[in-house]
C-alpha cells in the first residue's frame, strides 16, 4: 500500500474558493481503481493549511490518478489560488492492526 500525505499552504480564505473543486476531486478519485482512501481537510486551528490523506493499492494506480482529467481540472483550480507552499510525501507501508 502507498500512503500519500499532502500539505498545501494557501492564503486565508482561499480554501473556501476551491471547495467545489475539492468536492469534485474527492468524488472522482474515490471511484478510481486502486484508491483505498482519499480525503481533504482544512486544519481547524490554521485555515491556511489544506491537507490530503491518500491510500493507494500501488504506484501504478497513483500514476493513473495523476494523469486523470479530474486531476488536471483540480490542478487548474488550485493554480488559480496560487498556493504559497506545497509538500507531498509518499510512503510504502504495510497495514498493522493496533489494538
ABEGO torsion letter per residue (X at the ends): XBBBBBBBBBBBGAAAAAAAAAAAAAAAAAABBGBABBBBBBBAABAABBBBBBBBABAAAAAAAAABAAAAAAAAAAAAAGBABBBBBBBBBBBBBBX
